[in-house]
Amino acid sequence: MSFSKGFVLDSSVALSWCFADEENPESLRILKLSVDAVLLVPVFWHVEMANILGLALKTNRMTRTQLTTALSRIDALGIATASELIPLQSQRILNVMADYDLTAYDACYLDLSLATELPLATFDKKLTVAARRANVELIATQKF
């Protein structure tokens, strides 16, 4: 599938757009791709992002101004939530967890890519390895 049509976005990539010290050429390349793409996330993604960004604010990793900028950047992307997958198919997720040695969260990203046949954008090492094993197309080109 063409990257311009869409991909599943995991929090590791989205967070690289929120923290200056995590931006790199690869994350900026994916950000450029996202402008013309449909970005799909599992429903828990919003809570995961809020938790990490909230902790960053609490621990002074970012200021309120930086948080506002990060949220504006994310909001501008028009991220779609895969709400049609609610309620989660627990057995299916458990199978993906077991088959690929993933957490439930990472299994949801992989399962969403498998179910939608969309590529996956992730910087997570274990999820990258699992996606390759599952023959899921990857957006990131980092080698693990």
Secondary structure, DSSP 8 states (H G I E B T S, - for coil): --TTTEEEE-HHHHHHTT-GGG--HHHHHHHHHHTTSEEEE-TTHHHHHHHHHHHHHHTTSS-HHHHHHHHHHHHTT--EE-GGG-S--HHHHHHHHHHHT--HHHHHHHHHHHHHT--EE---HHHHHHHHHTT--BS-----
